[in-house]
Amino acid sequence: PDLSVVTSGSRMTIRIPSAVGIRLPPEGIMPDGTQYIATMSSPSLQGPLSFILNVQPLGFIRSPPVMSFHPKTVSSPASLSFSFSLAFRLLEFESLRFELPDFSGAPFGDFDVQVNSSSAFRMKASWRTSGKSSNVLIFTLPENQEIEACQHVQITLARDAGIHLPRRAVEANSPRYRMHISSRFGVLNSQ
């Protein structure tokens, strides 16, 4: 559009190509955020005009992922629970990956997990060692399963899966524990 002449009441969309180098924040974009502000000026205005941008949410919409475990005994097997809410859908064969350094246990695949959510779906878990001390827990949606956007989800991996808590304490809010999602509808790399 010709930006040299914009009439009052006009609605416009300005798209910025990725080649410009602007990157989305790794923690995502919350809905109804007030931190994204644009400023425009014009000879007809008495000064710059600032307004809050309507930005498409991306990533978590309520809070970052929460991990909990039971029992809370170092070096012992525990059930692991992960709670989250996404602003985008996950479809069949898409996965959630959790980096859990210093956790241990024998590798496994296709382990059933308990899911609590407002919609019914199933997930399978696998545990893989990635490097010397970093382990990755992967939850995958089987065929014909999906997670709708904007719903609270809690996934629990039972204690008999054999994942052991670290030998030293698990530090709250540590950036060492990360969640990764690569979906057709969104990508998220968070802690």
Salt bridges, closest charged atoms under 4 A:
GLU94 OE2 - ARG184 NE 3.15
GLU99 OE2 - HIS180 NE2 2.60
ASP102 OD2 - ARG168 NH2 2.82
ASP102 OD2 - ARG176 NH1 2.83
ASP112 OD1 - LYS124 NZ 2.57
GLU146 OE1 - ARG89 NH2 3.16
GLU148 OE2 - ARG89 NE 3.97
